[in-house]
Each structure stands twice: as C-alpha cells, then as structure tokens.
Amino acid sequence: MYDLIMKKRNGTPLSEEEIRYLIQEYVKGNIPDYQMSAFLMAVYFKGMTEEETLAMTWAAARSGDMVDLSGIKGIKVDKHSTGGVGDKTTLIVAPIAAACGVKVAKMSGRGLGHTGGTVDKLEAIPGLQTSLDREKFVDIVNQTGISVIGQSGNLAPADKKLYALRDVTATVDSIPLIAVSIMSKKLAAGSDAILLDVKTGSGAFMKTVEDAIVLAREMVSIGENAGKRTMALITNMDRPLGCHIGNSLEVIEAVDTLRGRGPEDLTEICLELAANMLFLAGKGSPGECRVLAEKAIADGSALDRLIAMVEAQGGDASVIRDTDRFAKASFEHPVLAERSGYIGAIDTESCGIASSMLGAGRETRESPIDHSAGIILRSRVGDYVEKGQVIALMYTSDKRLLEGAERRYREAVTICRQKPEKQPLIYARVTDAGVEKYCQNDD
C-alpha cells in the first residue's frame, strides 16, 4: 500500500491489478483508514486516468452483490440524478418509460441534508413497500414494467466505506472519485443502459455547468467502457424543480404532471429525460422518442403504470387516483412578501434546508421524517409579487418549527426591481461522441 500511495502521489498510473488489490484489501480491513486517506488525497491532487477510473469503478461494484436482472424481459434502462430540491423526476420519468415498453428496475436512495430521496417520497404512499426481495422485484418489473425500491443487500460496500472516509478527509469533491462512487452502484445494479441527470447550480453539488460537464463526461466514459449505453443531461438546479418540496407534496405534483397538469419546467425536464431513456433503449430517434413520451402522458398510460407499481408493492393506490386523500400536515403557514418586486433568485440549497427544518428531511440516515411536511412555492423566479402577497405555503406537524424554517426560506429568496433573465432548463447532452449544447430553452 505504501508503494501504491507513492505511485499515485508521483502521478504514475496504477494498473488494474493494483487497483483491484487496493479495493479488495480495504474492504477486508487489511488496509487502515490512514493509508487509504493518503491515497484518496493523492487522487484528489493527481487525478486518475480513464483506465484507472474504470478499474476502480468495477472493483467497487464487484466488492459486493452484483444484481442479476437477466430474469427481466427486454431492455432495462436506469436513471440516476445527482440530487436536487423538488426533484421528483423518477416518479414521472420511470412510469413514462414503462408505458412505452422499456423496463425500469431501479434502486434509489433516501434523502440526506437538503436533497430529497425517491424512497422517502414513495414511502409517503400508505402501505408501499420499498424493501423487496430480488425475486419479487423482478416479478413486479415483468408484470408492470417498473419497480423502484431502496438499495438493499450488500451493494458496492467499497463505496460506502470510501465515501465515509472522503466525507471526513476533504476529498469528496474529486471528480474521478465522485464518478466512481455513482457508477459503481449503477454497474452493480445490473441495467443495460444508464441515463444520468447531472444537476448544476445553487442546489446541486456541481455549482458550475463546466464542472457538471466534466463529471458527466467521466461517468459516460465509465459506462460506455463497461459495455453499458450511457448518456447524461446537464440540468438546472439554480432553482427548485417544480413548485412542491417535501415527500407527499412531491408525489402529488408528480401525479399532476402525469395527468398533464404539472409545472412547465418539471414537465419539460421529465419529457426530455424520458425521451433519452427511450432513445437508449432503441425506441427511435430522440425526436420520435419525445413524441412517445408525450403520448404516454396524454393517453394516461404513464399514470396507469405508476398505479400498477404502487399496487404491486403493497401501496394504497387510492391516494394516487385522488391525491386529496394524502394525509395533511397539522399546520399550514403562509409566507408573505416583505416588499414588491420580482423574485430575482431562490437559493435552492437554502430552500431545501428550510423544507427539512419543517420535518421533510433528516439530519442522519436514521432520523424520522414527516411525510406531510414541506413547502409549496406560490411565486417562483421571474414572478412579480406585491408586498403582503403569499409567496409560499409551509406545512408541518410541529408548529414550533415554523419560525426557523420561515427565516431560512426568506434568506433564500431575493426580491429585486428588475425582472431576472430567464435561464435554460437543460444545458447540454453528453454522450460518448461529445457534448451537445441545448438551445436556450426556458420556462
């Protein structure tokens, strides 16, 4: 291990065998944290070659269970988001893909910090089970075309150990290590193709478009070199996605979107994500796939797939058919504009933190959450508001949480005299052929 640290410190690439040894021995406990910390810091400063990154991704993926999806008929396409606020896209995109004949066998995570987790949103549906054995998981995908469950079993244990170490050694923001972390779990999850939704902006880990593209290229390279069709969209997280933030609130907005009544920004991003998933599955050109995605919403077949999945996983689908049946928070609190003007910006991270402070998020992975808590944005970036106008509604089951959450939300919102310039929703598509910039599109 001393020799491997020194090689990386000096900028000399490691062989596949050396990287495999490093990961295997660390997972077994034969390499101490202090030596692995030194190696990670060397990677932070010296980077990794394409070959090293692929080798480390495969080593981390194979450090535990490799999910076998061969029992699922047809092309399996996975979608991964790098995390955001109001990001309920999986609940919309996966049913659209399933309605168009693409199988979606997805393992998702829980929320932590200011970002929400798909599993938490699904568990806002009464009775729905996100912990299923593999055989049941496969059966549901074959039956309904879609199943979304929590990450279970011994999936990429090397990544769990490495991330915990990176978190306390200031090596989290290393693009090769981020790519290894994300893609090791994707390779272990067993799908045939992978669509990546790489967020950029104030509510995302990658704050600039340029950094998001670099990360996307790294992950696309890993996926393609691993034999998986892979592409990425660079999407805007400089503002919350949609109007609803919080678990049951986001399920309600997802259902509205599947009914064709969702916010324009959320609908547009979901249609593009779905079209690219269908394209990866060979369903036609990107334009043809976009038409298929729009049709799945218009004819109700995408909503039918979501209902079928909910029922198959033990959930009460009556709350999907009629979202007024969701349990309501005990307290609704309006946030009023302190002055007149345009909403110039909403700091997305602070907005997500405010929602968490109401009970919608968790401080640790074990913390309980209030599924009914959250925020509905009544005014969004670019809207003109009058002093005293309701700009947001806060929901919580604990009235004591309102004061601090409102203060945090107010800090997130900027009201100015000039109407802000509109921003793109999607900046670029990244494939193994290169980077394709999107035309300026806004909401």
C-alpha positions in Angstrom: 0.0 0.0 0.0 2.9 2.3 0.7 4.2 1.8 -2.8 0.7 2.5 -4.3 0.4 5.7 -2.4 3.8 6.8 -3.6 3.0 5.9 -7.2 -0.2 7.9 -7.2 1.5 10.8 -5.3 4.1 10.9 -8.1 1.4 10.9 -10.8 2.2 7.4 -12.0 -0.9 5.4 -13.2 -1.8 2.3 -11.3 -2.6 -1.0 -13.1 -6.0 -2.7 -13.0 -4.5 -5.4 -10.7 -3.1 -2.8 -8.3 -6.4 -1.0 -8.0 -8.3 -4.3 -7.6 -5.9 -5.2 -4.7 -6.3 -1.8 -3.1 -10.2 -2.0 -3.1 -10.4 -5.7 -2.1 -7.9 -5.4 0.8 -9.5 -2.2 2.1 -13.0 -3.8 2.2 -11.5 -6.8 4.1 -10.0 -4.4 6.6 -6.4 -5.2 5.7 -5.6 -1.6 4.7 -6.0 1.0 7.5 -8.0 4.2 7.0 -5.0 6.4 7.4 -3.3 4.8 4.4 -6.5 4.9 2.3 -6.9 8.6 3.3 -3.5 9.3 1.9 -4.3 7.5 -1.3 -7.5 9.4 -1.7 -5.8 12.8 -1.2 -3.2 11.8 -3.8 -6.1 11.1 -6.2 -7.6 14.4 -5.3 -4.4 16.2 -6.4 -3.2 14.0 -9.2 -6.4 12.7 -10.7 -6.9 9.3 -12.4 -6.6 8.1 -16.0 -9.7 6.8 -17.8 -8.4 3.2 -17.4 -7.8 3.8 -13.6 -11.2 5.2 -13.1 -12.9 2.3 -14.9 -10.8 -0.3 -13.0 -11.7 1.4 -9.6 -15.4 1.5 -10.6 -15.5 -2.2 -11.4 -13.6 -3.1 -8.3 -16.0 -1.1 -6.1 -19.0 -2.6 -8.0 -17.7 -6.1 -7.5 -16.9 -5.6 -3.9 -20.4 -6.8 -3.0 -23.5 -8.2 -4.7 -24.0 -7.8 -8.4 -27.7 -7.6 -9.2 -28.8 -10.1 -11.8 -31.6 -8.7 -13.9 -31.5 -11.4 -16.6 -34.9 -12.6 -15.5 -36.5 -9.4 -16.7 -37.5 -9.5 -20.3 -36.5 -6.6 -22.6 -34.1 -3.7 -22.3 -33.6 -2.3 -18.8 -32.7 1.4 -18.5 -31.7 3.0 -15.2 -31.8 6.8 -14.5 -29.7 8.5 -11.9 -29.9 12.0 -10.6 -27.0 13.7 -8.8 -29.6 15.2 -6.4 -31.6 18.3 -6.0 -34.5 20.1 -4.4 -38.0 19.3 -5.7 -36.5 16.6 -7.9 -39.4 14.1 -8.2 -38.4 13.2 -11.8 -38.1 9.4 -11.2 -41.8 9.2 -10.2 -42.7 10.7 -13.6 -40.0 9.5 -15.9 -39.9 5.9 -14.9 -43.7 5.4 -15.5 -43.4 7.1 -18.9 -40.6 4.8 -19.9 -42.5 1.7 -18.7 -45.6 2.8 -20.6 -43.5 2.9 -23.8 -42.2 -0.7 -23.3 -38.9 0.0 -21.5 -38.3 -1.9 -18.3 -37.2 0.2 -15.3 -35.8 -1.8 -12.4 -34.5 0.9 -10.1 -32.8 1.1 -6.8 -33.0 4.5 -5.2 -31.7 6.2 -2.0 -33.1 8.2 0.8 -32.7 11.9 1.2 -30.0 13.4 3.4 -29.2 17.1 4.0 -31.0 19.5 1.7 -31.8 16.9 -1.1 -34.8 14.6 -1.1 -34.7 10.9 -1.7 -37.1 8.9 -4.0 -37.5 6.2 -1.5 -38.8 8.7 1.1 -41.3 10.1 -1.4 -42.6 6.6 -2.2 -43.0 5.8 1.4 -45.3 8.7 1.7 -47.8 6.4 -0.1 -49.5 4.4 2.7 -48.5 0.7 2.7 -46.0 0.9 -0.1 -43.0 -1.4 0.4 -39.6 -0.2 -0.8 -37.8 -3.2 0.7 -38.4 -6.3 -1.6 -36.5 -9.5 -2.1 -34.9 -9.8 -5.6 -37.4 -12.4 -6.9 -40.4 -10.2 -6.0 -38.6 -7.1 -7.5 -38.0 -9.0 -10.8 -41.6 -10.3 -10.9 -43.0 -6.8 -10.4 -40.9 -5.3 -13.2 -42.0 -8.1 -15.6 -45.6 -7.6 -14.5 -45.8 -3.7 -14.5 -42.7 -2.6 -16.4 -41.4 -0.7 -13.4 -40.3 -1.1 -9.8 -38.5 1.3 -7.6 -37.0 0.0 -4.3 -34.4 1.1 -1.7 -30.8 0.0 -2.1 -30.6 -3.3 -0.2 -28.2 -6.1 0.4 -24.5 -5.7 0.0 -24.4 -3.4 -2.9 -21.0 -1.8 -3.6 -19.8 -1.9 0.1 -16.4 -0.4 -1.0 -18.2 2.8 -2.0 -19.9 3.1 1.4 -16.5 2.8 3.2 -14.8 5.1 0.8 -17.5 7.8 0.9 -17.4 7.8 4.7 -13.7 8.3 4.6 -13.9 11.0 1.9 -16.5 12.8 3.9 -14.0 13.4 6.8 -10.8 13.9 4.8 -11.9 16.8 2.4 -11.8 14.6 -0.6 -15.5 14.5 -1.5 -15.2 17.0 -4.4 -12.8 14.9 -6.6 -14.5 14.3 -9.9 -12.9 10.8 -10.5 -14.0 9.7 -7.0 -17.5 11.1 -7.5 -17.7 9.3 -10.8 -16.5 6.0 -9.2 -19.0 6.4 -6.3 -22.0 6.9 -8.6 -21.1 4.5 -11.4 -20.0 1.6 -9.1 -23.6 1.4 -7.8 -25.0 1.8 -11.3 -22.9 -1.1 -12.6 -23.8 -3.3 -9.6 -27.5 -2.6 -10.2 -27.4 -4.5 -13.5 -29.3 -2.4 -16.1 -28.4 -2.5 -19.8 -28.3 1.3 -20.2 -27.9 4.3 -17.9 -29.2 7.9 -18.2 -27.6 10.4 -15.9 -29.2 13.6 -14.8 -26.3 15.8 -13.7 -27.6 18.8 -11.8 -25.8 22.1 -11.7 -26.4 25.4 -9.8 -27.0 26.6 -6.2 -28.9 23.5 -5.2 -26.5 21.0 -6.7 -23.2 19.5 -5.8 -21.7 20.7 -9.1 -22.1 24.5 -8.9 -21.0 25.3 -12.5 -22.1 24.0 -15.9 -18.4 23.4 -16.8 -17.8 21.2 -13.7 -21.1 19.3 -14.3 -20.0 18.6 -17.9 -16.6 17.3 -16.7 -18.3 14.9 -14.3 -20.8 13.8 -16.9 -18.1 13.0 -19.4 -16.2 11.0 -16.8 -19.3 9.0 -15.9 -20.4 8.5 -19.5 -16.9 7.2 -20.3 -17.1 4.7 -17.4 -20.5 3.4 -18.5 -19.6 3.1 -22.2 -16.2 1.4 -21.4 -18.1 -1.0 -19.1 -20.4 -2.0 -22.0 -23.5 0.0 -21.0 -25.1 2.5 -23.3 -24.7 5.7 -21.2 -25.5 9.4 -21.7 -26.1 12.4 -19.5 -28.2 15.5 -19.4 -26.9 18.6 -17.6 -29.9 20.2 -15.9 -30.5 23.4 -14.0 -30.7 23.3 -10.2 -30.4 27.0 -9.6 -34.0 27.0 -8.5 -36.2 24.2 -7.1 -37.7 21.9 -9.7 -41.5 22.4 -9.8 -43.5 24.0 -7.1 -43.7 21.3 -4.4 -40.9 20.4 -2.0 -41.5 17.6 0.6 -42.4 14.0 0.3 -46.2 13.6 -0.1 -46.3 17.1 -1.7 -43.9 15.9 -4.4 -45.8 12.7 -5.1 -48.9 14.9 -5.6 -47.0 17.1 -8.1 -45.7 14.1 -9.9 -49.2 12.7 -10.3 -50.4 16.1 -11.5 -47.6 16.1 -14.1 -48.6 12.6 -15.3 -52.1 13.9 -15.7 -50.7 16.7 -18.0 -51.2 19.4 -15.4 -47.7 19.8 -14.0 -45.5 22.9 -13.9 -43.8 23.7 -17.2 -40.3 23.3 -16.0 -40.9 19.9 -14.4 -42.9 18.6 -17.4 -40.2 19.7 -19.9 -37.3 18.2 -18.0 -39.2 14.9 -17.4 -40.2 14.7 -21.1 -36.5 15.1 -22.1 -35.3 12.6 -19.6 -37.9 10.1 -20.7 -37.2 10.7 -24.4 -33.5 10.0 -23.8 -34.2 6.8 -21.8 -36.4 5.6 -24.7 -33.6 6.5 -27.1 -31.1 4.5 -25.1 -33.5 1.5 -25.3 -33.6 1.8 -29.1 -37.2 3.1 -29.4 -36.3 5.5 -32.2 -34.6 8.9 -32.8 -34.7 11.4 -29.9 -37.5 13.3 -31.7 -39.6 10.1 -32.1 -39.0 9.2 -28.5 -40.1 12.6 -27.4 -43.4 12.1 -29.2 -43.8 8.7 -27.5 -43.2 10.2 -24.1 -45.7 13.0 -24.7 -48.3 10.4 -25.8 -47.8 8.3 -22.7 -48.9 11.3 -20.6 -51.7 12.3 -22.9 -53.4 8.9 -23.1 -52.9 8.2 -19.3 -50.8 5.1 -19.8 -47.9 6.5 -17.8 -50.1 7.2 -14.8 -51.6 3.7 -15.1 -48.0 2.3 -14.8 -47.4 4.3 -11.6 -50.7 3.0 -10.2 -49.8 -0.6 -11.2 -46.4 -0.3 -9.5 -47.9 1.2 -6.3 -50.4 -1.7 -6.1 -47.8 -4.3 -6.8 -45.6 -3.0 -4.0 -48.5 -3.1 -1.5 -49.3 0.6 -1.6 -52.7 2.3 -1.4 -53.3 3.5 -4.9 -56.4 5.4 -3.9 -54.1 8.3 -2.9 -52.7 8.3 -6.5 -56.1 8.2 -8.1 -57.3 11.0 -5.7 -54.3 12.9 -4.2 -56.6 14.8 -1.8 -56.6 11.5 0.2 -53.0 12.1 1.3 -52.6 12.8 5.0 -52.4 16.6 5.6 -49.9 18.4 7.8 -51.4 19.8 11.0 -50.3 23.4 10.3 -50.3 25.5 7.1 -48.4 28.7 7.3 -48.3 31.4 4.6 -45.0 33.3 3.9 -45.7 36.8 2.7 -43.6 39.1 0.5 -41.9 41.8 2.6 -41.8 44.2 -0.4 -43.0 44.4 -4.0 -40.8 43.4 -6.9 -39.6 40.5 -9.0 -38.5 37.2 -7.5 -34.9 37.5 -8.7 -33.5 34.3 -7.3 -34.2 31.4 -4.9 -31.2 29.9 -3.3 -32.1 26.2 -3.9 -30.0 24.7 -1.2 -31.4 27.0 1.5 -34.9 26.3 0.2 -34.3 22.6 0.6 -32.9 23.2 4.1 -36.0 25.2 5.1 -38.2 22.2 4.0 -36.0 19.8 6.0 -36.4 22.1 9.0 -40.2 21.7 8.8 -39.7 17.9 9.2 -39.5 16.9 5.5 -35.8 15.9 5.7 -33.4 14.2 8.1 -30.2 15.1 9.8 -28.9 11.5 9.9 -29.9 8.4 7.9 -31.8 7.1 10.9 -33.8 10.3 11.6 -37.6 10.0 11.2 -39.3 12.3 8.7 -42.7 13.9 8.4 -44.1 12.8 5.0 -46.7 15.6 5.0 -44.2 18.4 5.8 -42.7 20.8 3.1 -43.2 23.9 1.1 -45.4 24.9 -1.9 -43.9 27.8 -3.9 -46.7 30.2 -4.9 -44.2 32.6 -6.6 -41.2 31.5 -8.5 -38.1 33.1 -10.1 -39.2 35.8 -12.6 -42.7 36.3 -11.0 -43.7 39.8 -9.9 -45.1 40.0 -6.3 -46.8 42.7 -4.3 -45.9 43.4 -0.7 -48.0 41.1 1.6 -48.7 38.6 -1.2 -48.4 34.9 -0.3 -45.1 33.7 -2.0 -45.0 30.3 -0.3 -47.0 27.9 2.0 -45.3 25.9 4.7 -46.6 22.7 6.1 -45.6 20.9 9.3 -46.9 18.8 12.1 -44.9 20.8 14.7 -45.8 24.5 14.9 -42.5 25.2 16.7 -40.6 24.5 13.5 -42.2 27.3 11.5 -40.3 30.3 12.8 -36.8 29.0 12.0 -37.9 27.5 8.6 -39.5 30.7 7.5 -36.4 32.7 8.4 -34.3 30.3 6.4 -36.7 30.5 3.4 -36.7 34.3 3.5 -32.9 34.3 3.4 -33.2 32.1 0.2 -35.5 34.5 -1.7 -34.2 37.6 -3.4 -36.8 40.3 -4.4 -35.5 42.9 -6.8 -36.7 45.7 -9.1 -35.6 44.2 -12.4 -37.0 41.1 -13.9 -34.2 38.5 -14.0 -33.0 36.9 -17.2 -34.5 33.5 -18.0 -32.2 30.6 -17.6 -32.1 27.3 -19.6 -33.7 24.2 -18.0 -31.3 21.9 -19.8 -27.7 23.0 -20.7 -26.3 20.0 -22.6 -26.5 16.4 -23.6 -23.2 14.4 -23.0 -22.6 11.2 -25.0 -19.5 9.1 -25.9 -19.4 11.2 -29.1 -19.1 14.5 -27.1 -21.1 17.4 -25.7 -24.2 18.7 -27.5 -25.3 22.1 -26.1 -29.0 22.6 -25.9 -30.6 25.7 -27.5 -31.7 28.3 -25.0 -34.9 26.9 -23.5 -36.7 28.4 -20.5 -39.9 28.2 -18.6 
